[in-house]
């Protein structure tokens, strides 16, 4: 089952509302953070490096939204849980983004 994730080019904000900046003029977006997560992944099982690469490329090529398979989302959540690359607010915001939206 696919899940559409919209707003991936939106900047990630702190709990207090401030933007997280990559450079003085470039905010960290959900898309850039997820691509970085895939690029910096240190998967433990054979084949997971290629899976991280493939998902990273899919994210990089996406415009303002992306459709991800359920297993891709689970894999990203697994990478997030073991990531030492991001501060807690980024991990939390990315996890929220990947959660299915209920109406």
Secondary structure, DSSP 8 states (H G I E B T S, - for coil): -EEEEE-TTSB-B-TTS-B-BSSSS-B-BHHHHHHHHHHT---SSTTHHHHHHHHHHHHHH--SEEEEEHHHHHHHHHHHHH--SS-HHHHHHHHHHHS----
